[in-house]
Structures are given as structure tokens and as C-alpha cells.
Amino acid sequence: MIAATSRTAHAMRPIQEPHSQVSSSLKARNAHHEDPLPQLPPLAGRGTEGGIAAPGGEATSLRLMCLLYVLSISGIFWLAYLPHYMGMMGMAPALVGLVFGLRSVVSSLSCPAWAHATDRAGAALPVLRTQYALGVIAFAGFALTTSRPALVLSLLAAAATAGGALPIVDTLALRRVGPRGFGAVRAWGSAGYALTSFAAGGVGWFLGSHDRVAVVAPWAQAVAALATLCLLLRMPARSPRTAGGGSASDTGRSVGGLWRSARELPGLRLAALLAPAALHWAALAPFHTFLVTLAEVREMPGWVPGAAVGVAVSCEVVVLARGDGLLARFSPPTLLLFSFAISALRWLATSAVTHPVLLVALQLAHGASFAAFYVALVALMTEAVPDRLRATGQSLLYLFVFGMGTAIGAALSGWIIELTSVPTLFVCASAGELLAIAVAIPLVLAHRDRSGC
């Protein structure tokens, strides 16, 4: 969903730092942005700074790096080419958009369930192994079937299983290497995603056809899922959390506990933030879901989608690394409006360009579209949500912005293509950014009143 599919999407430590430290956690976020998943704090345990020191720490870190790399290695195929593949199987664009929107909803709802299972088990590794054992079956079914109903069911099964794995991986990483080592380990996910995007561009150049690359996509996903499962099976098990179970902050992670805690949040203030953020994320759905379709309509070479995503992710990582500096110079609402405005220009230009190099170059704006947006969003969430409800606030952030925003955007994208054309879809995305700017005005004014400037 490129799809969200996922993934999911977008990873950072939970929002637990004060405002001045917000962007330091962003440096660790996985650039797998189309589907950014909510991150869980480490469970209470032995070791320093909340992490559990691992025996043979260097070897454990290397295993986790490999795991995160493999999780990201098939990102470009999942996000960019699976919608195109389903179109090749005879599914109309409106149906493809609807299915990928539903996939986002399923993934969003599965994350709290898997997280709650991890909390109850007191160990992340068995849950991850279960997720990927089921995920391998789902991915293999997607690759083997040509039946459209079976494709849809396999896609949703993958979203409900492996699609909810990334936050559990982050929990495992935090428990194994501790917060100090988390950033270095997690950065491998971003590196894997960017490298795979460029590699997909190379595959497209070699094969010379978007359709040929799309045919590889389901198998790439199945192989990557199997490789991840094998790595998980080789990782040594650790002792469960110390007696006493999870912390009180973990109670919001079950679906029921989440909504009970949500009633304690500042509703109007949170709505003023989540509404424009969800609109912006919906406007990114054409890029996440139909970039390959745009390249095909423009008769661009097969390397273009991979190169475009690779450039976008690389720029995102650079901007996220400068998050501290951005927040020091600009207020979060200013960054938010800047992101929306640059994105509006980006989508308008994307709808018009016909040269492949220009299309790839335009994706440099992803540093503003995602990275600046995410830095500002996390900073504003930190200000709005009380410390004791940060986990609940982050869960709602994912559900409403990255979950429902993606679902609505993907469904509308397919419907707009059916009625008009792919270039017109990106014009509509630009209009959606302008709407997000308008909806964000009350947020900007309220923040100015609170800050006194």
C-alpha cells in the first residue's frame, strides 16, 4: 500500500521522550514508510536502560541486523508491484485499491492482537515465529494461485500474520540489545529497503518490462518470508520477562484496553492533529499503490519505479537524521504545513512529467512528504498525550493515520483511476494535500496560542 502492503509502513521507539529528544528516536525509524507500524517498548527485564543484555551481544546484534534486513528486503516488491500484479490477474483498479485498503485495516487491527499476545507470553520470539510460519503459508498461497478470490484471501492472511510482525521485531531488538544499541540495529531495515528498491530498478532494467518484474513479486515475498522464518528459528530463545508481568503501560495494547485508555486522551486536540495527518497519508496512497501503473501509462522503462522509491527512501533517511535540527529551527505545525505544501507540488508535478529521470528526481521531495511530516507528527503527539498514555496515543496514531488513512486513500485511488486516469489521480492527491492544509489551520492557531508566539 506502495501498499501498505505493508508495510507496513514506515519504525521508531515508542513516544516516551520529552519534546527535545523526539527526533533522536526518529533516527532509528525504519524507512519502510508505506506501512509505518507502532513500536512497542521493551518489556521489563534484566540489563541496563530497560534492555536485556544478551550473551554474545555482538553476535545477537548481527542476527537482529540480518533479521531487519530480510524483513525489508522485499519491500519494493510488496509495496510497488503487488497491486500491479493483481491488475495483471484481471482485477479492476477500483477493486485493487479497495483490497489494499482492506489489507491496511486488517494489518492495523492485527497489530494490537499480536502485541497483546507478546505481552501475555512475556517473549517476542515465539510470537514472531508463529507470525512468520503462518505468513509463509499465506505468501506461498498468493504466489501459487491465479484465482482472484484466493489472491484476496491470501493477501489478507499475510496482512493479519506477517503484516503485524515489525513492532514485535522492534520489541525483540530492544530487549536483546537495549536502547543504546537499538538505533544501529534498526537502521539496517532502512538500508535494506533502500537497497532493495534500487535492486528492483536493476531487475526492471534487465527484464525491460513492468509486467515481468510484477510476476517476480509474489515469489520474492514468499522467499523473503521463508528466509525470515529460518533466521527466527536459528535465533536463541531467551528467558521470559521477570516476574510481575508487563508494565501498567502495556494494558492499553489489547484492543479493549486501548479503547478504555483512549477515553482519557484530549479528544479535540488529538482530532485536530489526526485529521490533517490522515488526509495527508491518504494523499500518499497513489504513490504507495499505483506508482508502477503510472510508469507503465507513461511508457517509462522498467527501472523507474525501483529507482524512484530508492531515491525517496534515501532522502527520507537523511531528513530523519536531521530531525533535531529541524525541530530546533521550526515549530512542529510549521513543519507539518511545509510537508503538506511540498507534497501538493510534488503530486502535481508527478502528474505532468513524462521523462523518467524527472519522475525519479521528483521523489527527492519525499524527505518533506514523509520525514518532515513524521518528525512534526511525533513532536505534536508528544505534546498532546500524557506520559502514562503514550503507548495508547501511538496505537491510535497508527490506527487512524497509517491504517485508516491508507485504507481510504487506496480505495479512493482505485476508484478515481476507474473514472478518470492515473495522471488525474495524482492531481487529486495534490488537491488532497491542499485540503489537509486547510484542516490543519486550527491546529496551527491553537499551537500558537499555547506557545505564546
Secondary structure by P-SEA (a helix, b strand, c coil): ccccccccccccccccccccccccccccccccccbbbbbbccccccccccbbbbcaaaaaaaaaaaaaaaaacccccccccaaaaaaaacccaaaaaaaaaaaaaaaaaaaaaaaaaaaaaccaaaaaaaaaaaaaaaaaaaaccccaaaaaaaaaaaaacccccaaaaaaaaaaaccccccccccaaaaaaaaaaaaaaaaaaaaaccaaaaaaaaaaaaaaaaaaaaaaaaacbbbbcccccccccccccccaaaaaaaaaacaaaaaaacaaaaaaaaaaaccccccaaaaaaaaccccccaaaaaaaaaaaaaaaaaaaaaaaacccaaaaaaaaaaaaaaaaaaaaccccaaaaaaaccccccccaaaaaaaaaaaaacccccaaaaaaaaaaacccaaaaaaaaaaaaaaaaaccaaaaaaaaaaaaaaaaaaaaaaaaaaaaaacc
